[in-house]
Amino acid sequence: MLEPHRYACTNWLITPAAPAVSEPPPADASEQRFLLVLTGVAVVDFEGKAPSFPWTHGTLLIRPNLDTPLQYAILRYGLTTPPGDAGAAWTPEFLVEQCAPFAGIAAFYSPAGKVSGAACDAWRPHHYETRVEAVTSAPLHPIFAGIEADLAERTHGGIIHRVNYHITLVGQVRFAAVIIT
């Protein structure tokens, strides 16, 4: 699994998702559903190794940091946090109801005189994680853990430099216990 060297830029939006007309409003802030949108550019530098064919393949794990948008939602919308210090006793997580990911090549390089090719063949949610809820110890699943993008490069010395991503999520902010091992 490939991971970005860094993120050239990251953007986010988090806002409450209104209940449908036929749904009752949330009983309290902990039951509020949110729309969370994550966009950005992952710096990858995935290099083609094949002389010209077949393609060099790799799967990129794009896992944007959710700390800032989740902390914003906690403060802005008055979500009640568990007792103890954030990061020591508990950590905010995003419990996914719906996920619509996208990834695509933003920049690639091909050596002069070479027949080049680069592709982002597919994208999907990364395996969701399971955590333990900080107060009740109930299992929390599915927790957002990023998306995967299947990359391919067919030019020896060719490089996929950057990959764009756009992830739209609907779900709830939950608090997972920090397990010290």
Backbone as CSV, one residue per row, in Angstrom:
resi,resn,N_x,N_y,N_z,CA_x,CA_y,CA_z,C_x,C_y,C_z
1,MET,0.852,-1.176,0.000,0.000,0.000,0.000,0.894,1.235,0.000
2,LEU,0.635,2.139,-0.943,1.361,3.403,-1.022,0.694,4.430,-0.110
3,GLU,1.490,5.328,0.434,0.936,6.431,1.210,1.532,7.732,0.684
4,PRO,0.770,8.817,0.723,1.298,10.100,0.254,2.510,10.533,1.083
5,HIS,3.447,11.228,0.414,4.572,11.831,1.137,4.057,12.964,2.018
6,ARG,3.058,13.662,1.475,2.437,14.780,2.170,1.183,15.151,1.380
7,TYR,0.444,16.081,1.919,-0.726,16.611,1.216,-0.401,18.044,0.816
8,ALA,-0.474,18.335,-0.490,-0.175,19.673,-0.991,-1.228,20.665,-0.503
9,CYS,-2.454,20.197,-0.377,-3.517,21.019,0.198,-4.624,20.096,0.694
10,THR,-5.333,20.560,1.698,-6.482,19.833,2.215,-7.580,20.850,2.520
11,ASN,-8.804,20.456,2.256,-9.952,21.304,2.519,-11.052,20.444,3.126
12,TRP,-11.921,21.065,3.878,-13.023,20.316,4.473,-14.227,21.214,4.671
13,LEU,-15.365,20.565,4.782,-16.617,21.211,5.123,-17.382,20.222,5.988
14,ILE,-17.927,20.661,7.097,-18.783,19.811,7.921,-19.979,20.639,8.364
15,THR,-21.169,20.089,8.157,-22.397,20.786,8.512,-23.458,19.762,8.881
16,PRO,-24.394,20.113,9.746,-25.442,19.165,10.091,-26.248,18.763,8.854
17,ALA,-26.622,17.501,8.795,-27.484,16.989,7.729,-28.909,17.023,8.270
18,ALA,-29.773,17.724,7.584,-31.156,17.859,8.039,-31.879,16.517,7.938
19,PRO,-32.723,16.201,8.909,-33.521,14.980,8.793,-34.562,15.132,7.690
20,ALA,-34.958,14.020,7.112,-36.022,14.035,6.107,-37.330,14.452,6.780
21,VAL,-38.286,14.884,5.993,-39.570,15.325,6.525,-40.210,14.233,7.375
22,SER,-40.022,12.973,6.985,-40.647,11.859,7.709,-39.851,11.401,8.931
23,GLU,-38.652,11.984,9.147,-37.812,11.588,10.279,-37.982,12.556,11.453
24,PRO,-37.943,12.027,12.685,-37.974,12.943,13.828,-36.622,13.643,13.945
25,PRO,-36.589,14.827,14.522,-35.294,15.494,14.727,-34.468,14.708,15.743
26,PRO,-33.145,14.904,15.742,-32.308,14.200,16.714,-32.743,14.527,18.146
27,ALA,-32.715,13.506,19.008,-33.101,13.701,20.412,-32.116,14.612,21.131
28,ASP,-30.839,14.510,20.779,-29.815,15.396,21.331,-28.684,15.503,20.318
29,ALA,-27.702,16.346,20.634,-26.613,16.621,19.683,-25.816,15.372,19.321
30,SER,-25.766,14.388,20.205,-24.990,13.179,19.912,-25.610,12.351,18.790
31,GLU,-26.894,12.552,18.512,-27.573,11.805,17.449,-27.582,12.555,16.115
32,GLN,-27.010,13.754,16.087,-27.010,14.564,14.870,-26.186,13.906,13.768
33,ARG,-26.747,13.835,12.576,-25.986,13.385,11.402,-25.329,14.604,10.770
34,PHE,-24.131,14.369,10.185,-23.379,15.442,9.552,-23.027,15.070,8.119
35,LEU,-22.908,16.098,7.293,-22.327,15.978,5.960,-20.894,16.452,6.098
36,LEU,-19.939,15.592,5.749,-18.513,15.912,5.834,-17.914,15.744,4.445
37,VAL,-17.322,16.805,3.926,-16.678,16.777,2.612,-15.189,17.045,2.811
38,LEU,-14.352,16.177,2.233,-12.894,16.294,2.314,-12.345,16.345,0.899
39,THR,-11.549,17.359,0.590,-10.920,17.456,-0.719,-9.454,17.819,-0.543
40,GLY,-8.662,17.520,-1.567,-7.263,17.900,-1.494,-6.436,17.262,-2.582
41,VAL,-5.137,17.425,-2.430,-4.155,16.883,-3.363,-3.107,16.123,-2.567
42,ALA,-2.962,14.838,-2.872,-1.960,13.995,-2.225,-0.711,13.950,-3.101
43,VAL,0.456,14.198,-2.515,1.733,14.124,-3.231,2.234,12.688,-3.109
44,VAL,2.390,12.016,-4.258,2.631,10.578,-4.274,4.025,10.214,-4.796
45,ASP,4.394,10.720,-5.979,5.641,10.372,-6.674,5.759,8.858,-6.881
46,PHE,4.733,8.288,-7.528,4.678,6.865,-7.864,5.347,6.667,-9.223
47,GLU,6.467,5.929,-9.238,7.288,5.795,-10.443,7.027,4.486,-11.164
48,GLY,6.911,4.600,-12.500,6.774,3.416,-13.345,8.094,2.668,-13.411
49,LYS,8.050,1.341,-13.314,9.265,0.518,-13.327,9.389,-0.327,-14.589
50,ALA,8.278,-0.530,-15.279,8.294,-1.387,-16.464,8.948,-0.648,-17.633
51,PRO,9.648,-1.366,-18.558,10.286,-0.712,-19.702,9.288,0.074,-20.551
52,SER,8.162,-0.487,-20.892,7.103,0.237,-21.581,5.765,-0.459,-21.383
53,PHE,5.832,-1.738,-21.180,4.614,-2.512,-20.934,5.030,-3.779,-20.232
54,PRO,4.420,-4.327,-19.305,3.109,-3.988,-18.768,3.169,-2.799,-17.827
55,TRP,2.051,-2.457,-17.315,1.914,-1.333,-16.417,2.447,-1.668,-15.025
56,THR,2.958,-0.651,-14.336,3.301,-0.770,-12.915,2.067,-0.331,-12.131
57,HIS,1.612,-1.171,-11.193,0.392,-0.889,-10.439,0.704,-0.667,-8.960
58,GLY,-0.092,0.140,-8.317,0.018,0.351,-6.878,-1.283,0.917,-6.339
59,THR,-1.553,0.648,-5.076,-2.756,1.174,-4.434,-2.340,2.227,-3.415
60,LEU,-2.920,3.400,-3.564,-2.625,4.551,-2.714,-3.679,4.663,-1.619
61,LEU,-3.253,4.789,-0.369,-4.161,5.031,0.751,-4.188,6.528,1.037
62,ILE,-5.337,7.136,0.811,-5.539,8.558,1.084,-6.337,8.629,2.380
63,ARG,-5.701,9.180,3.407,-6.329,9.223,4.729,-6.194,10.630,5.303
64,PRO,-7.084,11.541,4.874,-6.993,12.910,5.381,-7.202,12.949,6.892
65,ASN,-6.554,13.900,7.531,-6.679,14.080,8.967,-8.050,14.696,9.275
66,LEU,-8.822,14.045,10.137,-10.163,14.516,10.477,-10.205,15.351,11.749
67,ASP,-9.074,15.534,12.412,-9.071,16.244,13.697,-9.708,17.630,13.611
68,THR,-9.297,18.431,12.653,-9.795,19.811,12.573,-11.295,19.868,12.286
69,PRO,-11.814,19.165,11.253,-13.262,19.264,11.042,-14.086,18.689,12.191
70,LEU,-13.628,17.607,12.815,-14.401,17.032,13.911,-14.365,17.935,15.143
71,GLN,-13.206,18.550,15.436,-13.136,19.491,16.560,-14.012,20.724,16.292
72,TYR,-14.035,21.163,15.041,-14.910,22.281,14.672,-16.367,21.922,14.962
73,ALA,-16.803,20.732,14.536,-18.192,20.306,14.756,-18.498,20.208,16.248
74,ILE,-17.561,19.686,17.018,-17.757,19.550,18.468,-17.995,20.924,19.094
75,LEU,-17.159,21.885,18.744,-17.265,23.225,19.325,-18.448,24.013,18.748
76,ARG,-18.601,23.979,17.443,-19.635,24.789,16.769,-21.046,24.319,17.105
77,TYR,-21.238,22.999,17.201,-22.585,22.454,17.371,-22.835,21.892,18.769
78,GLY,-21.905,22.143,19.690,-22.127,21.803,21.089,-22.249,20.322,21.385
79,LEU,-21.431,19.512,20.729,-21.466,18.081,21.004,-20.851,17.813,22.372
80,THR,-21.513,16.999,23.175,-21.024,16.663,24.506,-19.900,15.645,24.382
81,THR,-18.761,15.970,24.945,-17.604,15.066,24.891,-17.560,14.208,26.154
82,PRO,-16.932,13.044,26.059,-16.803,12.189,27.240,-15.879,12.834,28.276
83,PRO,-15.906,12.332,29.512,-14.976,12.858,30.520,-13.534,12.500,30.150
84,GLY,-12.617,13.276,30.631,-11.198,13.027,30.348,-10.705,13.915,29.229
85,ASP,-9.408,13.860,29.001,-8.765,14.703,27.998,-8.852,14.084,26.615
86,ALA,-9.151,14.927,25.608,-9.150,14.475,24.214,-7.748,14.010,23.848
87,GLY,-7.660,12.900,23.185,-6.376,12.357,22.766,-5.759,11.432,23.790
88,ALA,-6.104,11.612,25.071,-5.570,10.734,26.122,-6.604,9.689,26.521
89,ALA,-7.857,10.133,26.726,-8.917,9.212,27.146,-9.852,8.840,25.998
90,TRP,-10.007,9.756,25.035,-10.909,9.518,23.915,-10.447,10.280,22.692
91,THR,-10.953,9.877,21.544,-10.644,10.549,20.290,-11.924,10.629,19.455
92,PRO,-12.160,11.767,18.781,-13.351,11.845,17.935,-13.139,11.026,16.659
93,GLU,-14.189,10.363,16.230,-14.165,9.553,15.019,-15.420,9.856,14.206
94,PHE,-15.426,9.444,12.929,-16.597,9.661,12.091,-17.202,8.314,11.735
95,LEU,-18.416,8.083,12.231,-19.170,6.855,11.993,-19.921,7.023,10.674
96,VAL,-19.593,6.208,9.673,-20.060,6.407,8.304,-21.416,5.749,8.056
97,GLU,-22.320,6.543,7.492,-23.591,6.029,6.993,-23.529,5.898,5.472
98,GLN,-22.959,6.910,4.802,-22.793,6.890,3.353,-21.427,7.479,3.004
99,CYS,-20.839,6.955,1.914,-19.529,7.432,1.456,-19.513,7.470,-0.062
100,ALA,-19.086,8.603,-0.617,-18.924,8.739,-2.063,-17.527,9.301,-2.326
101,PRO,-16.530,8.410,-2.585,-15.165,8.887,-2.819,-14.884,9.115,-4.299
102,PHE,-13.860,9.909,-4.553,-13.342,10.113,-5.912,-11.845,10.383,-5.804
103,ALA,-11.089,9.858,-6.748,-9.654,10.171,-6.857,-9.284,10.196,-8.332
104,GLY,-8.330,11.037,-8.687,-7.877,11.126,-10.074,-6.485,11.733,-10.139
105,ILE,-5.777,11.414,-11.189,-4.407,11.912,-11.350,-4.429,13.418,-11.589
106,ALA,-3.607,14.133,-10.832,-3.517,15.581,-10.945,-2.275,15.995,-11.730
107,ALA,-1.179,15.215,-11.642,0.055,15.570,-12.344,0.905,14.326,-12.542
108,PHE,1.480,14.196,-13.765,2.446,13.130,-13.987,3.516,13.603,-14.952
109,TYR,4.654,12.921,-14.889,5.809,13.258,-15.707,6.163,12.057,-16.572
110,SER,6.525,12.333,-17.827,6.995,11.288,-18.725,8.316,11.735,-19.337
111,PRO,9.354,10.874,-19.280,10.632,11.246,-19.888,10.473,11.524,-21.385
112,ALA,11.293,12.434,-21.909,11.235,12.796,-23.331,11.443,11.565,-24.208
113,GLY,10.663,11.481,-25.269,10.808,10.406,-26.234,10.168,9.087,-25.822
114,LYS,9.511,9.030,-24.700,8.874,7.803,-24.222,7.380,7.847,-24.496
115,VAL,6.833,6.686,-24.830,5.380,6.556,-24.903,4.901,6.466,-23.462
116,SER,3.992,7.339,-23.102,3.617,7.399,-21.689,2.178,6.969,-21.466
117,GLY,1.919,6.623,-20.231,0.566,6.298,-19.817,0.486,6.329,-18.310
118,ALA,-0.582,6.907,-17.810,-0.820,6.944,-16.375,-2.320,6.850,-16.167
119,ALA,-2.724,6.185,-15.086,-4.149,5.991,-14.856,-4.454,5.902,-13.367
120,CYS,-5.661,6.299,-13.044,-6.263,5.998,-11.751,-7.436,5.090,-12.120
121,ASP,-7.242,3.789,-11.938,-8.190,2.799,-12.443,-9.466,2.688,-11.625
122,ALA,-9.373,2.891,-10.328,-10.540,2.727,-9.456,-10.280,3.410,-8.131
123,TRP,-11.345,3.668,-7.396,-11.235,4.200,-6.045,-12.386,3.639,-5.240
124,ARG,-12.178,3.556,-3.935,-13.169,2.954,-3.042,-12.820,3.324,-1.604
125,PRO,-13.785,3.158,-0.680,-13.440,3.361,0.733,-12.407,2.330,1.168
126,HIS,-11.470,2.740,1.992,-10.540,1.813,2.637,-11.357,1.022,3.652
127,HIS,-10.870,-0.144,4.048,-11.604,-0.959,5.020,-11.979,-0.102,6.223
128,TYR,-13.254,-0.122,6.552,-13.700,0.635,7.723,-13.119,0.007,8.980
129,GLU,-12.929,0.836,9.996,-12.368,0.357,11.251,-13.464,0.189,12.296
130,THR,-13.158,-0.591,13.312,-14.042,-0.765,14.465,-13.290,-0.271,15.691
131,ARG,-13.944,0.539,16.487,-13.373,1.034,17.734,-14.369,0.752,18.858
132,VAL,-13.992,1.146,20.051,-14.841,0.973,21.227,-15.300,2.354,21.680
133,GLU,-16.606,2.518,21.878,-17.170,3.794,22.304,-16.641,4.148,23.692
134,ALA,-16.286,5.420,23.878,-15.582,5.861,25.089,-16.392,5.713,26.373
135,VAL,-17.694,5.895,26.338,-18.491,5.851,27.563,-19.144,4.490,27.762
136,THR,-19.763,3.955,26.700,-20.543,2.715,26.849,-19.748,1.449,26.553
137,SER,-18.584,1.577,25.943,-17.756,0.444,25.490,-18.428,-0.379,24.399
138,ALA,-19.473,0.155,23.780,-20.127,-0.520,22.657,-19.221,-0.411,21.423
139,PRO,-19.286,-1.387,20.515,-18.477,-1.284,19.300,-18.954,-0.138,18.408
140,LEU,-18.007,0.585,17.842,-18.287,1.639,16.860,-17.833,1.126,15.500
141,HIS,-18.759,0.952,14.595,-18.444,0.479,13.241,-19.568,0.915,12.331
142,PRO,-19.287,1.397,11.147,-18.009,1.550,10.456,-17.399,2.939,10.664
143,ILE,-16.162,2.975,11.113,-15.418,4.214,11.314,-14.621,4.514,10.037
144,PHE,-14.692,5.775,9.574,-13.968,6.176,8.368,-12.467,5.994,8.552
145,ALA,-11.816,5.371,7.562,-10.377,5.097,7.634,-9.652,5.505,6.356
146,GLY,-10.298,6.304,5.492,-9.658,6.757,4.268,-10.227,6.095,3.029
147,ILE,-9.619,6.405,1.889,-10.011,5.773,0.630,-8.771,5.204,-0.047
148,GLU,-8.981,4.253,-0.943,-7.908,3.662,-1.733,-8.095,4.073,-3.192
149,ALA,-6.980,4.341,-3.866,-6.988,4.653,-5.292,-5.985,3.737,-5.978
150,ASP,-6.444,2.997,-6.987,-5.570,2.106,-7.757,-4.898,2.896,-8.866
151,LEU,-3.571,3.020,-8.784,-2.792,3.778,-9.758,-2.059,2.842,-10.700
152,ALA,-1.810,3.316,-11.914,-1.031,2.551,-12.890,-0.179,3.530,-13.694
153,GLU,1.070,3.126,-13.969,2.017,3.944,-14.740,2.762,3.000,-15.677
154,ARG,2.868,3.325,-16.965,3.464,2.383,-17.897,4.767,2.865,-18.520
155,THR,5.288,3.978,-18.077,6.519,4.511,-18.652,7.668,4.295,-17.686
156,HIS,8.739,3.609,-18.129,9.909,3.459,-17.266,10.444,4.856,-16.971
157,GLY,10.466,5.208,-15.712,10.907,6.549,-15.317,9.785,7.565,-15.262
158,GLY,8.605,7.192,-15.709,7.458,8.090,-15.594,7.003,8.149,-14.141
159,ILE,6.460,9.277,-13.745,6.087,9.457,-12.341,4.703,10.099,-12.241
160,ILE,3.833,9.482,-11.445,2.589,10.133,-11.052,2.932,10.954,-9.816
161,HIS,2.881,12.278,-9.967,3.291,13.160,-8.870,2.180,13.418,-7.858
162,ARG,0.991,13.712,-8.351,-0.085,14.127,-7.451,-1.404,13.460,-7.825
163,VAL,-2.220,13.236,-6.797,-3.547,12.651,-6.975,-4.557,13.544,-6.252
164,ASN,-5.590,13.978,-6.981,-6.690,14.745,-6.387,-7.653,13.784,-5.712
165,TYR,-8.310,14.239,-4.667,-9.361,13.426,-4.052,-10.516,14.312,-3.617
166,HIS,-11.685,13.709,-3.592,-12.906,14.351,-3.112,-13.706,13.250,-2.431
167,ILE,-13.963,13.419,-1.143,-14.677,12.403,-0.366,-15.880,13.071,0.283
168,THR,-17.066,12.541,0.004,-18.284,13.038,0.625,-18.798,11.959,1.571
169,LEU,-19.022,12.337,2.814,-19.479,11.397,3.840,-20.729,11.935,4.525
170,VAL,-21.607,11.025,4.913,-22.717,11.333,5.797,-22.587,10.383,6.972
171,GLY,-22.713,10.915,8.178,-22.590,10.057,9.354,-22.640,10.872,10.627
172,GLN,-22.108,10.295,11.690,-22.158,10.926,13.000,-20.769,11.031,13.614
173,VAL,-20.579,12.068,14.411,-19.355,12.201,15.204,-19.550,11.341,16.445
174,ARG,-18.592,10.459,16.677,-18.625,9.577,17.839,-17.293,9.680,18.568
175,PHE,-17.250,9.194,19.799,-16.051,9.299,20.611,-15.565,7.899,20.980
176,ALA,-14.366,7.570,20.528,-13.787,6.249,20.767,-12.828,6.324,21.938
177,ALA,-12.809,5.278,22.719,-11.865,5.172,23.835,-10.459,5.002,23.289
178,VAL,-9.510,5.627,23.936,-8.109,5.417,23.602,-7.649,4.216,24.421
179,ILE,-7.246,3.173,23.716,-6.800,1.944,24.364,-5.290,1.994,24.471
180,ILE,-4.754,1.917,25.664,-3.311,1.946,25.883,-2.849,0.492,26.008
181,THR,-1.922,0.126,25.114,-1.421,-1.263,25.132,-0.013,-1.330,25.647
